[in-house]
Amino acid sequence: MYGKELTLADLEKVARKLKWCVPALTDAYVIGSGAVAALHPELPGELRFSVDFDFVPQNLPILYFDSMLVDRFIGADSEFRDTELVYADYATPDTVRCTPPGWKERAHQIILPEGLVLHVLDVCDVAYNKL
């Protein structure tokens, strides 16, 4: 069974590999249960268990070639997933179209030295999207 109790370190590792796959990416939203797990280590492990981090690029469109690189190197069927027990899902902006007003302002920012800024959805916005 794949997946694990996700941490902030897992998010950073996957995000660095995402930046390697898509060098032009400078900003991305992190949505879904992986976002909650990464920001809330105080939660019980079973609530932080997931298989992926969902990324929505902010500064550029999702291009076919970029998607193929992400899928190949850090996607659901990648060697990365086999060794790290987590993968990246490169999601479209439509994924957040029903998020409640103000969600961008509530997002938590993580700045990686590689030049990638992550905007991690607040737990309430993730819960709203899940419903």
N, C-alpha and C positions, 0 to 999 in steps of 0.2 A: 504494500500500500504506500502510495506516495503522499507527501505532505509532511508537515512538521509544525511544532509550535514556533511561529514566526517571531522574529525580533527586529529591532532597528538595524542591527548589523546585517541581517539577511536582506532587508530592503536596500541598504547601501550597496551590498555586494551585487544584487541584481541590477540596481540602477547604474552602477559603474559599467557593467557589461552591456546594458542598454545604450549607454553613451558611446561605448566602443562600436556597437553595431550601427548606430545612427549619430555620427559625429556632429551633424548640424543641429541636433536637438539641444536646446538650452533650458527649456522649461517644460515640465510635465506634471499633470495632476495624477495623484495616486488615489485610486478609488477602491471600494470594495472592502471585504473583511481583512485583507492583508494590511490595509492602511490602519485599521483599528489595532490590529495585533502589534504592528511596529511601534505605535505611539503609546501603547498601554501595557507595559510589561507587568503591571500589577494584576492584570486579569488572570484568572485561572488558565492553565495550559490548554484545556479543552476548548476554551473560547478563542484562543489564539491559533488554533490548528487550522491550517489552510494549505493549499497547494500552489497558490500563485499570487503575484502582485499585478494589479491592473493599472496600466499606464495610459493616459490620454495626453498626446503631445499638445502643447499650447502654442508653440511658435512656428509650427510648420505643418503642412498637410501630411497625411499618411500616404506615402508613396509605395507602390507595389514592391519595388526593390528593397526598400527599408523593411517592409513587413516580412519579406522573405528572409532577410538576414536575421531579424529578431526571431522568427520562427525556427530557423536552422540552428542558431547558436544558443538561444536561451528560452526557446518555446517549449510547448508541452511534450514534444517528441525529441527533445535535444539531449545530448550527452550531459549538458549542464544540469538539466532536471534530474537525470539519473544519479549524478554525484551529489548535488546540493539539496535534492528533494523539494525543490521549489522552482517555479519558472515564471517568465514574464508573459503577460497578455497585453499586446499592443492594441488598445481599444480605440474606437472612433469617437469623435466628439459627441455623436448622438447618444452615447452612453450616459452623459450627464445632462441631457436636455430637460429632464423632469426634476432636477435637483432644486430644492426650495431657494427662493430669493436670498441673497446674502451669503451663499455657500462659498464663494471665492474669498470673501473677507474672513470667513471663519476657518479657512484652510490653514494648516500649520506648515511653515516653510522650513525646508532642510536644504542647505547649500553644500553641494559636494565640491571638493577641490578641482575636480575634472571639468568644471564649468557647467554643471547641471543643477538647476534649482528644481526641487520637488515641492509641490503644493499638495500636502496630504489632507484629504477630506476629514472634517471633524466627525466624531463618532455619531452624532445625531443625524448628520447628512447622509452618512453611510447607511444608517438604519432606515432612514426615509426612502432611500433608493432601493434598499432590499425589499421594502414593502411594496 
